[in-house]
Amino acid sequence: MRSATRICLALVAASTVVATSAGLAMAARQPTAPAASRADLEVMGIFRGHQAKAAGPNRPKRTNNLSSHGGPVERTPVVYISWWGPEWASGFTTGGYTSAQAQTYNTDFFGHVGGSGWNNVVTQYCQNVPSGTTNCASVSGAQYITNPSSQLAGQWNDTTAVPSSPTQTDIANAAKRLSSHFGYSANATYMVFTPHGKSMNGFATQWCAWHSSTSSPQGTVAYAYIPYQPDAGASCGVNFINPNNSYGNGWFDGFSVVAGHEYSEAQTDPFPNSGWLDRQGAENADKCAWSSQSGNITMGSHVYAVQPTWSNATSGCAMSR
């Protein structure tokens, strides 16, 4: 399986997204419509078995390092979360775990990821360098990603009704509502979580989550879409690392693996595909998705399942730096 997939979805004239099985390319970027009539999604593909270590001899095309494509990074990253839909307020249960527990798991993860060794891997990447740069230290004036603590800047229950199968346009609009609620920041990833049973077509059969960007009067909004990962079972990380426990490890493993994947990519390539990518167009987390090097990291009083992300410094997947 390819560790992750780039998808370009053509938009119809009414600005709704056509998202059918036939329209979801599971390989490198295909020829697309002009930029004004399409939107790029950086997608994490479903789990089809552990990937071997990315730097191993059987995967030579994945050993090429990331290079800057001249665009910005999130220098002082923060994340805002939208719990989109009234279901988050009324509550629901899956697998013996409540929606409130899912919210706690995710907010605990993002509340502690700042300053972690795992997130520190991204601090080798930068902006204000020429396109093609692979080593920021070689460029005077390079502006690096930092890794401050307390990166979860806010969460909000957007009680707007969620369609049974929201489109990319619906999700982008939810991200813009989130940005309007808390205020716009070019260093922010606006994460939209949908409740159990309501997800964009393609979730769980082709992909687990994605990130993209959308225009707003305040500026270009970097956002990520995180469906309710347990709905996909093992395809999106349930029990990927852990057995179930009372906190939600195991059942919620997919949240930290998948949402962590998207957040790491959004820091290094907030406006796809203008940031850091390799020659095949893979981002830092794509190159290590579902890696056999995945494992738990301890943050606060709990552990969280995560995948490694790519380190140019070691030309391989890294769990910390």
Contacts in CASP RR format, 6 or more apart in sequence:
PFRMAT RR
TARGET T0000
AUTHOR 0000-0000-0000
METHOD contacts of the structure
MODEL  1
MRSATRICLALVAASTVVATSAGLAMAARQPTAPAASRADLEVMGIFRGH
QAKAAGPNRPKRTNNLSSHGGPVERTPVVYISWWGPEWASGFTTGGYTSA
QAQTYNTDFFGHVGGSGWNNVVTQYCQNVPSGTTNCASVSGAQYITNPSS
QLAGQWNDTTAVPSSPTQTDIANAAKRLSSHFGYSANATYMVFTPHGKSM
NGFATQWCAWHSSTSSPQGTVAYAYIPYQPDAGASCGVNFINPNNSYGNG
WFDGFSVVAGHEYSEAQTDPFPNSGWLDRQGAENADKCAWSSQSGNITMG
SHVYAVQPTWSNATSGCAMSR
1 45 0 8 1.000
1 46 0 8 1.000
1 48 0 8 1.000
1 49 0 8 1.000
1 51 0 8 1.000
1 290 0 8 1.000
2 26 0 8 1.000
2 27 0 8 1.000
2 45 0 8 1.000
3 45 0 8 1.000
3 51 0 8 1.000
3 54 0 8 1.000
3 62 0 8 1.000
3 282 0 8 1.000
3 286 0 8 1.000
3 287 0 8 1.000
3 288 0 8 1.000
3 289 0 8 1.000
3 290 0 8 1.000
3 291 0 8 1.000
4 42 0 8 1.000
4 43 0 8 1.000
4 44 0 8 1.000
4 45 0 8 1.000
4 261 0 8 1.000
4 282 0 8 1.000
4 283 0 8 1.000
4 285 0 8 1.000
4 286 0 8 1.000
4 289 0 8 1.000
5 25 0 8 1.000
5 26 0 8 1.000
5 27 0 8 1.000
5 43 0 8 1.000
5 44 0 8 1.000
5 45 0 8 1.000
5 206 0 8 1.000
5 207 0 8 1.000
6 25 0 8 1.000
6 28 0 8 1.000
6 29 0 8 1.000
6 40 0 8 1.000
6 41 0 8 1.000
6 42 0 8 1.000
6 43 0 8 1.000
6 272 0 8 1.000
6 273 0 8 1.000
6 281 0 8 1.000
7 24 0 8 1.000
7 25 0 8 1.000
7 40 0 8 1.000
7 41 0 8 1.000
7 43 0 8 1.000
7 207 0 8 1.000
7 210 0 8 1.000
8 25 0 8 1.000
8 29 0 8 1.000
8 30 0 8 1.000
8 32 0 8 1.000
8 38 0 8 1.000
8 39 0 8 1.000
8 40 0 8 1.000
8 41 0 8 1.000
9 17 0 8 1.000
9 18 0 8 1.000
9 19 0 8 1.000
9 23 0 8 1.000
9 24 0 8 1.000
9 38 0 8 1.000
9 39 0 8 1.000
9 41 0 8 1.000
9 168 0 8 1.000
10 18 0 8 1.000
10 32 0 8 1.000
10 33 0 8 1.000
10 37 0 8 1.000
10 38 0 8 1.000
11 17 0 8 1.000
11 18 0 8 1.000
11 33 0 8 1.000
11 37 0 8 1.000
11 38 0 8 1.000
11 39 0 8 1.000
11 168 0 8 1.000
11 169 0 8 1.000
12 18 0 8 1.000
15 169 0 8 1.000
16 167 0 8 1.000
16 169 0 8 1.000
17 39 0 8 1.000
17 167 0 8 1.000
17 168 0 8 1.000
17 169 0 8 1.000
19 167 0 8 1.000
19 168 0 8 1.000
19 200 0 8 1.000
19 201 0 8 1.000
19 202 0 8 1.000
20 201 0 8 1.000
21 201 0 8 1.000
21 202 0 8 1.000
21 205 0 8 1.000
21 206 0 8 1.000
24 202 0 8 1.000
24 206 0 8 1.000
24 207 0 8 1.000
26 206 0 8 1.000
28 280 0 8 1.000
28 281 0 8 1.000
29 281 0 8 1.000
32 38 0 8 1.000
39 168 0 8 1.000
39 172 0 8 1.000
39 212 0 8 1.000
39 214 0 8 1.000
40 212 0 8 1.000
40 213 0 8 1.000
40 272 0 8 1.000
40 273 0 8 1.000
41 168 0 8 1.000
41 210 0 8 1.000
41 211 0 8 1.000
41 212 0 8 1.000
41 272 0 8 1.000
42 210 0 8 1.000
42 211 0 8 1.000
42 212 0 8 1.000
42 262 0 8 1.000
42 265 0 8 1.000
42 269 0 8 1.000
42 272 0 8 1.000
42 273 0 8 1.000
42 283 0 8 1.000
42 286 0 8 1.000
43 206 0 8 1.000
43 207 0 8 1.000
43 209 0 8 1.000
43 210 0 8 1.000
44 207 0 8 1.000
44 208 0 8 1.000
44 209 0 8 1.000
44 210 0 8 1.000
44 258 0 8 1.000
44 261 0 8 1.000
44 262 0 8 1.000
44 285 0 8 1.000
44 286 0 8 1.000
44 289 0 8 1.000
45 206 0 8 1.000
45 207 0 8 1.000
45 208 0 8 1.000
45 289 0 8 1.000
46 204 0 8 1.000
46 205 0 8 1.000
46 206 0 8 1.000
46 207 0 8 1.000
46 208 0 8 1.000
46 232 0 8 1.000
46 235 0 8 1.000
46 236 0 8 1.000
47 208 0 8 1.000
47 234 0 8 1.000
47 235 0 8 1.000
47 236 0 8 1.000
47 237 0 8 1.000
47 240 0 8 1.000
47 290 0 8 1.000
48 290 0 8 1.000
49 290 0 8 1.000
50 290 0 8 1.000
50 291 0 8 1.000
50 292 0 8 1.000
50 294 0 8 1.000
51 59 0 8 1.000
51 288 0 8 1.000
51 289 0 8 1.000
51 290 0 8 1.000
51 291 0 8 1.000
51 292 0 8 1.000
52 58 0 8 1.000
52 59 0 8 1.000
52 291 0 8 1.000
52 292 0 8 1.000
53 59 0 8 1.000
53 291 0 8 1.000
53 292 0 8 1.000
53 293 0 8 1.000
53 316 0 8 1.000
53 317 0 8 1.000
54 62 0 8 1.000
54 63 0 8 1.000
54 287 0 8 1.000
54 288 0 8 1.000
54 291 0 8 1.000
54 310 0 8 1.000
54 316 0 8 1.000
54 317 0 8 1.000
55 62 0 8 1.000
55 63 0 8 1.000
55 315 0 8 1.000
55 316 0 8 1.000
55 317 0 8 1.000
56 63 0 8 1.000
61 280 0 8 1.000
62 278 0 8 1.000
62 280 0 8 1.000
62 282 0 8 1.000
62 287 0 8 1.000
63 315 0 8 1.000
63 316 0 8 1.000
64 278 0 8 1.000
64 279 0 8 1.000
64 280 0 8 1.000
65 134 0 8 1.000
65 278 0 8 1.000
65 310 0 8 1.000
65 312 0 8 1.000
65 315 0 8 1.000
66 125 0 8 1.000
66 134 0 8 1.000
66 268 0 8 1.000
66 276 0 8 1.000
66 277 0 8 1.000
66 278 0 8 1.000
66 283 0 8 1.000
66 284 0 8 1.000
66 287 0 8 1.000
66 310 0 8 1.000
66 312 0 8 1.000
67 131 0 8 1.000
67 132 0 8 1.000
67 133 0 8 1.000
67 134 0 8 1.000
67 276 0 8 1.000
67 277 0 8 1.000
67 278 0 8 1.000
67 279 0 8 1.000
68 125 0 8 1.000
68 126 0 8 1.000
68 127 0 8 1.000
68 129 0 8 1.000
68 130 0 8 1.000
68 131 0 8 1.000
68 132 0 8 1.000
68 133 0 8 1.000
68 134 0 8 1.000
68 275 0 8 1.000
68 276 0 8 1.000
69 131 0 8 1.000
69 132 0 8 1.000
69 273 0 8 1.000
69 274 0 8 1.000
69 275 0 8 1.000
69 276 0 8 1.000
69 277 0 8 1.000
70 127 0 8 1.000
70 129 0 8 1.000
70 130 0 8 1.000
70 131 0 8 1.000
70 132 0 8 1.000
70 274 0 8 1.000
70 275 0 8 1.000
71 127 0 8 1.000
71 271 0 8 1.000
71 274 0 8 1.000
71 275 0 8 1.000
72 127 0 8 1.000
72 186 0 8 1.000
72 270 0 8 1.000
72 271 0 8 1.000
72 274 0 8 1.000
72 275 0 8 1.000
73 125 0 8 1.000
73 126 0 8 1.000
73 127 0 8 1.000
73 143 0 8 1.000
73 145 0 8 1.000
73 267 0 8 1.000
73 268 0 8 1.000
73 269 0 8 1.000
73 270 0 8 1.000
73 275 0 8 1.000
73 276 0 8 1.000
74 145 0 8 1.000
74 186 0 8 1.000
74 187 0 8 1.000
74 188 0 8 1.000
74 189 0 8 1.000
74 222 0 8 1.000
74 266 0 8 1.000
74 267 0 8 1.000
74 270 0 8 1.000
75 127 0 8 1.000
75 143 0 8 1.000
75 144 0 8 1.000
75 145 0 8 1.000
75 146 0 8 1.000
75 187 0 8 1.000
76 146 0 8 1.000
76 148 0 8 1.000
76 187 0 8 1.000
77 145 0 8 1.000
77 146 0 8 1.000
77 147 0 8 1.000
77 148 0 8 1.000
77 151 0 8 1.000
77 187 0 8 1.000
77 188 0 8 1.000
77 189 0 8 1.000
77 263 0 8 1.000
77 266 0 8 1.000
77 267 0 8 1.000
78 151 0 8 1.000
78 152 0 8 1.000
78 153 0 8 1.000
78 185 0 8 1.000
78 187 0 8 1.000
78 188 0 8 1.000
78 189 0 8 1.000
79 110 0 8 1.000
79 151 0 8 1.000
79 152 0 8 1.000
79 153 0 8 1.000
79 154 0 8 1.000
79 188 0 8 1.000
79 189 0 8 1.000
79 190 0 8 1.000
79 191 0 8 1.000
79 263 0 8 1.000
80 153 0 8 1.000
80 154 0 8 1.000
80 155 0 8 1.000
80 156 0 8 1.000
80 178 0 8 1.000
80 179 0 8 1.000
80 182 0 8 1.000
80 188 0 8 1.000
80 189 0 8 1.000
80 190 0 8 1.000
80 191 0 8 1.000
81 106 0 8 1.000
81 107 0 8 1.000
81 110 0 8 1.000
81 152 0 8 1.000
81 154 0 8 1.000
81 155 0 8 1.000
81 156 0 8 1.000
81 178 0 8 1.000
81 191 0 8 1.000
81 193 0 8 1.000
82 155 0 8 1.000
82 156 0 8 1.000
82 157 0 8 1.000
82 158 0 8 1.000
82 174 0 8 1.000
82 175 0 8 1.000
82 177 0 8 1.000
82 178 0 8 1.000
82 181 0 8 1.000
82 190 0 8 1.000
82 191 0 8 1.000
82 192 0 8 1.000
82 193 0 8 1.000
83 103 0 8 1.000
83 155 0 8 1.000
83 156 0 8 1.000
83 157 0 8 1.000
83 158 0 8 1.000
83 193 0 8 1.000
83 195 0 8 1.000
84 158 0 8 1.000
84 160 0 8 1.000
84 162 0 8 1.000
84 174 0 8 1.000
84 192 0 8 1.000
84 193 0 8 1.000
84 194 0 8 1.000
84 195 0 8 1.000
85 157 0 8 1.000
85 158 0 8 1.000
85 159 0 8 1.000
85 160 0 8 1.000
85 161 0 8 1.000
85 162 0 8 1.000
85 194 0 8 1.000
85 195 0 8 1.000
86 159 0 8 1.000
86 161 0 8 1.000
87 99 0 8 1.000
87 162 0 8 1.000
87 195 0 8 1.000
87 196 0 8 1.000
87 198 0 8 1.000
88 99 0 8 1.000
88 103 0 8 1.000
88 157 0 8 1.000
88 193 0 8 1.000
88 195 0 8 1.000
89 157 0 8 1.000
89 159 0 8 1.000
91 98 0 8 1.000
91 99 0 8 1.000
91 100 0 8 1.000
92 98 0 8 1.000
92 99 0 8 1.000
92 195 0 8 1.000
92 196 0 8 1.000
93 99 0 8 1.000
94 196 0 8 1.000
94 228 0 8 1.000
94 230 0 8 1.000
94 231 0 8 1.000
95 230 0 8 1.000
95 251 0 8 1.000
96 251 0 8 1.000
97 230 0 8 1.000
97 248 0 8 1.000
97 251 0 8 1.000
97 252 0 8 1.000
99 195 0 8 1.000
99 196 0 8 1.000
101 247 0 8 1.000
101 248 0 8 1.000
101 252 0 8 1.000
102 228 0 8 1.000
102 230 0 8 1.000
102 252 0 8 1.000
102 255 0 8 1.000
103 155 0 8 1.000
105 247 0 8 1.000
105 248 0 8 1.000
105 252 0 8 1.000
105 255 0 8 1.000
105 256 0 8 1.000
106 193 0 8 1.000
106 252 0 8 1.000
106 255 0 8 1.000
106 256 0 8 1.000
106 259 0 8 1.000
107 152 0 8 1.000
107 155 0 8 1.000
108 299 0 8 1.000
108 300 0 8 1.000
108 302 0 8 1.000
109 255 0 8 1.000
109 256 0 8 1.000
109 259 0 8 1.000
109 260 0 8 1.000
109 299 0 8 1.000
109 304 0 8 1.000
110 151 0 8 1.000
110 152 0 8 1.000
110 259 0 8 1.000
110 263 0 8 1.000
111 150 0 8 1.000
111 151 0 8 1.000
111 152 0 8 1.000
112 299 0 8 1.000
112 300 0 8 1.000
113 119 0 8 1.000
113 151 0 8 1.000
113 260 0 8 1.000
113 263 0 8 1.000
113 299 0 8 1.000
114 147 0 8 1.000
114 148 0 8 1.000
114 149 0 8 1.000
114 150 0 8 1.000
114 151 0 8 1.000
115 147 0 8 1.000
115 148 0 8 1.000
115 149 0 8 1.000
115 151 0 8 1.000
116 147 0 8 1.000
116 297 0 8 1.000
116 299 0 8 1.000
116 320 0 8 1.000
117 147 0 8 1.000
117 297 0 8 1.000
117 320 0 8 1.000
117 321 0 8 1.000
118 297 0 8 1.000
118 306 0 8 1.000
118 309 0 8 1.000
118 319 0 8 1.000
118 320 0 8 1.000
119 147 0 8 1.000
119 151 0 8 1.000
119 264 0 8 1.000
120 147 0 8 1.000
120 320 0 8 1.000
120 321 0 8 1.000
121 264 0 8 1.000
121 284 0 8 1.000
121 308 0 8 1.000
121 309 0 8 1.000
121 310 0 8 1.000
121 311 0 8 1.000
121 318 0 8 1.000
121 319 0 8 1.000
121 320 0 8 1.000
121 321 0 8 1.000
122 145 0 8 1.000
122 147 0 8 1.000
122 264 0 8 1.000
122 267 0 8 1.000
122 268 0 8 1.000
122 284 0 8 1.000
122 309 0 8 1.000
123 144 0 8 1.000
123 145 0 8 1.000
123 146 0 8 1.000
123 147 0 8 1.000
123 321 0 8 1.000
124 136 0 8 1.000
124 144 0 8 1.000
124 311 0 8 1.000
124 312 0 8 1.000
124 313 0 8 1.000
124 321 0 8 1.000
125 136 0 8 1.000
125 144 0 8 1.000
125 145 0 8 1.000
125 267 0 8 1.000
125 268 0 8 1.000
125 276 0 8 1.000
125 284 0 8 1.000
125 312 0 8 1.000
126 133 0 8 1.000
126 136 0 8 1.000
126 139 0 8 1.000
126 142 0 8 1.000
126 143 0 8 1.000
126 144 0 8 1.000
126 145 0 8 1.000
127 142 0 8 1.000
127 143 0 8 1.000
128 139 0 8 1.000
128 141 0 8 1.000
128 142 0 8 1.000
128 143 0 8 1.000
129 136 0 8 1.000
129 139 0 8 1.000
129 141 0 8 1.000
129 142 0 8 1.000
130 139 0 8 1.000
133 139 0 8 1.000
133 142 0 8 1.000
134 312 0 8 1.000
135 312 0 8 1.000
136 142 0 8 1.000
136 144 0 8 1.000
145 267 0 8 1.000
145 268 0 8 1.000
153 182 0 8 1.000
153 188 0 8 1.000
154 182 0 8 1.000
156 178 0 8 1.000
156 181 0 8 1.000
156 182 0 8 1.000
158 174 0 8 1.000
158 177 0 8 1.000
158 178 0 8 1.000
158 181 0 8 1.000
160 174 0 8 1.000
160 177 0 8 1.000
162 170 0 8 1.000
162 194 0 8 1.000
162 195 0 8 1.000
162 198 0 8 1.000
163 170 0 8 1.000
163 198 0 8 1.000
164 197 0 8 1.000
164 198 0 8 1.000
165 198 0 8 1.000
165 199 0 8 1.000
165 200 0 8 1.000
165 201 0 8 1.000
166 174 0 8 1.000
166 194 0 8 1.000
166 198 0 8 1.000
166 199 0 8 1.000
166 200 0 8 1.000
167 200 0 8 1.000
168 200 0 8 1.000
168 212 0 8 1.000
171 192 0 8 1.000
171 200 0 8 1.000
171 223 0 8 1.000
171 225 0 8 1.000
172 212 0 8 1.000
172 214 0 8 1.000
172 221 0 8 1.000
172 223 0 8 1.000
174 192 0 8 1.000
175 190 0 8 1.000
175 192 0 8 1.000
175 214 0 8 1.000
175 221 0 8 1.000
175 223 0 8 1.000
176 214 0 8 1.000
176 216 0 8 1.000
176 221 0 8 1.000
178 190 0 8 1.000
178 192 0 8 1.000
178 223 0 8 1.000
179 188 0 8 1.000
179 190 0 8 1.000
179 216 0 8 1.000
179 218 0 8 1.000
179 221 0 8 1.000
179 223 0 8 1.000
180 216 0 8 1.000
183 218 0 8 1.000
184 216 0 8 1.000
184 218 0 8 1.000
184 219 0 8 1.000
184 221 0 8 1.000
186 219 0 8 1.000
186 220 0 8 1.000
186 222 0 8 1.000
186 270 0 8 1.000
188 222 0 8 1.000
189 211 0 8 1.000
189 222 0 8 1.000
189 223 0 8 1.000
189 224 0 8 1.000
189 262 0 8 1.000
189 263 0 8 1.000
189 266 0 8 1.000
189 267 0 8 1.000
189 270 0 8 1.000
190 221 0 8 1.000
190 222 0 8 1.000
190 223 0 8 1.000
190 224 0 8 1.000
191 223 0 8 1.000
191 224 0 8 1.000
191 225 0 8 1.000
191 226 0 8 1.000
191 259 0 8 1.000
191 262 0 8 1.000
191 263 0 8 1.000
192 223 0 8 1.000
192 224 0 8 1.000
192 225 0 8 1.000
192 226 0 8 1.000
193 226 0 8 1.000
193 227 0 8 1.000
193 228 0 8 1.000
194 225 0 8 1.000
194 226 0 8 1.000
194 227 0 8 1.000
194 228 0 8 1.000
195 228 0 8 1.000
196 228 0 8 1.000
196 230 0 8 1.000
196 231 0 8 1.000
197 228 0 8 1.000
197 231 0 8 1.000
198 227 0 8 1.000
198 228 0 8 1.000
199 227 0 8 1.000
199 228 0 8 1.000
199 231 0 8 1.000
200 225 0 8 1.000
200 227 0 8 1.000
203 227 0 8 1.000
203 231 0 8 1.000
203 232 0 8 1.000
203 236 0 8 1.000
204 227 0 8 1.000
204 231 0 8 1.000
204 232 0 8 1.000
204 233 0 8 1.000
204 235 0 8 1.000
204 236 0 8 1.000
205 235 0 8 1.000
208 227 0 8 1.000
208 229 0 8 1.000
208 232 0 8 1.000
208 235 0 8 1.000
208 236 0 8 1.000
208 237 0 8 1.000
208 254 0 8 1.000
208 258 0 8 1.000
209 224 0 8 1.000
209 225 0 8 1.000
209 226 0 8 1.000
209 227 0 8 1.000
209 229 0 8 1.000
209 236 0 8 1.000
209 258 0 8 1.000
209 259 0 8 1.000
209 261 0 8 1.000
209 262 0 8 1.000
210 224 0 8 1.000
210 225 0 8 1.000
210 262 0 8 1.000
211 222 0 8 1.000
211 223 0 8 1.000
211 224 0 8 1.000
211 225 0 8 1.000
211 262 0 8 1.000
211 265 0 8 1.000
211 266 0 8 1.000
211 272 0 8 1.000
212 223 0 8 1.000
212 224 0 8 1.000
212 225 0 8 1.000
212 272 0 8 1.000
213 220 0 8 1.000
213 221 0 8 1.000
213 222 0 8 1.000
213 223 0 8 1.000
213 270 0 8 1.000
213 271 0 8 1.000
213 272 0 8 1.000
214 220 0 8 1.000
214 221 0 8 1.000
214 223 0 8 1.000
215 221 0 8 1.000
220 271 0 8 1.000
222 266 0 8 1.000
222 270 0 8 1.000
222 271 0 8 1.000
224 259 0 8 1.000
224 262 0 8 1.000
224 263 0 8 1.000
224 266 0 8 1.000
226 255 0 8 1.000
226 258 0 8 1.000
226 259 0 8 1.000
226 262 0 8 1.000
229 236 0 8 1.000
229 237 0 8 1.000
229 238 0 8 1.000
229 252 0 8 1.000
229 254 0 8 1.000
229 255 0 8 1.000
229 258 0 8 1.000
229 259 0 8 1.000
230 238 0 8 1.000
230 251 0 8 1.000
230 252 0 8 1.000
230 254 0 8 1.000
232 238 0 8 1.000
234 240 0 8 1.000
236 254 0 8 1.000
236 258 0 8 1.000
237 253 0 8 1.000
237 254 0 8 1.000
237 257 0 8 1.000
237 258 0 8 1.000
237 305 0 8 1.000
238 250 0 8 1.000
238 251 0 8 1.000
238 253 0 8 1.000
238 254 0 8 1.000
239 250 0 8 1.000
239 251 0 8 1.000
239 253 0 8 1.000
240 250 0 8 1.000
240 253 0 8 1.000
240 254 0 8 1.000
240 257 0 8 1.000
240 294 0 8 1.000
240 305 0 8 1.000
241 249 0 8 1.000
241 250 0 8 1.000
241 253 0 8 1.000
241 257 0 8 1.000
241 294 0 8 1.000
241 295 0 8 1.000
241 296 0 8 1.000
241 305 0 8 1.000
242 249 0 8 1.000
242 250 0 8 1.000
242 253 0 8 1.000
242 296 0 8 1.000
242 303 0 8 1.000
242 305 0 8 1.000
243 249 0 8 1.000
243 250 0 8 1.000
244 250 0 8 1.000
244 251 0 8 1.000
247 302 0 8 1.000
249 302 0 8 1.000
249 303 0 8 1.000
249 304 0 8 1.000
249 305 0 8 1.000
250 305 0 8 1.000
253 305 0 8 1.000
254 305 0 8 1.000
256 304 0 8 1.000
256 305 0 8 1.000
256 306 0 8 1.000
257 294 0 8 1.000
257 305 0 8 1.000
257 306 0 8 1.000
257 307 0 8 1.000
260 285 0 8 1.000
260 306 0 8 1.000
260 307 0 8 1.000
261 285 0 8 1.000
261 289 0 8 1.000
261 307 0 8 1.000
261 309 0 8 1.000
262 285 0 8 1.000
264 284 0 8 1.000
264 285 0 8 1.000
264 309 0 8 1.000
265 283 0 8 1.000
265 284 0 8 1.000
265 285 0 8 1.000
265 286 0 8 1.000
268 275 0 8 1.000
268 276 0 8 1.000
268 283 0 8 1.000
268 284 0 8 1.000
269 275 0 8 1.000
269 276 0 8 1.000
269 277 0 8 1.000
269 283 0 8 1.000
269 284 0 8 1.000
272 283 0 8 1.000
273 281 0 8 1.000
276 283 0 8 1.000
276 284 0 8 1.000
277 283 0 8 1.000
278 287 0 8 1.000
278 310 0 8 1.000
284 309 0 8 1.000
284 310 0 8 1.000
285 307 0 8 1.000
285 309 0 8 1.000
285 310 0 8 1.000
287 309 0 8 1.000
287 310 0 8 1.000
287 316 0 8 1.000
287 317 0 8 1.000
288 307 0 8 1.000
288 308 0 8 1.000
288 309 0 8 1.000
288 310 0 8 1.000
288 316 0 8 1.000
288 317 0 8 1.000
289 307 0 8 1.000
290 307 0 8 1.000
291 307 0 8 1.000
291 308 0 8 1.000
291 317 0 8 1.000
293 307 0 8 1.000
293 308 0 8 1.000
293 317 0 8 1.000
293 319 0 8 1.000
294 305 0 8 1.000
294 306 0 8 1.000
294 307 0 8 1.000
294 308 0 8 1.000
295 305 0 8 1.000
295 306 0 8 1.000
295 307 0 8 1.000
295 319 0 8 1.000
296 303 0 8 1.000
296 304 0 8 1.000
296 305 0 8 1.000
296 306 0 8 1.000
297 303 0 8 1.000
297 304 0 8 1.000
297 306 0 8 1.000
297 319 0 8 1.000
297 320 0 8 1.000
306 319 0 8 1.000
307 317 0 8 1.000
308 317 0 8 1.000
308 318 0 8 1.000
308 319 0 8 1.000
309 317 0 8 1.000
309 318 0 8 1.000
310 316 0 8 1.000
310 317 0 8 1.000
310 318 0 8 1.000
311 317 0 8 1.000
311 318 0 8 1.000
311 321 0 8 1.000
313 321 0 8 1.000
END
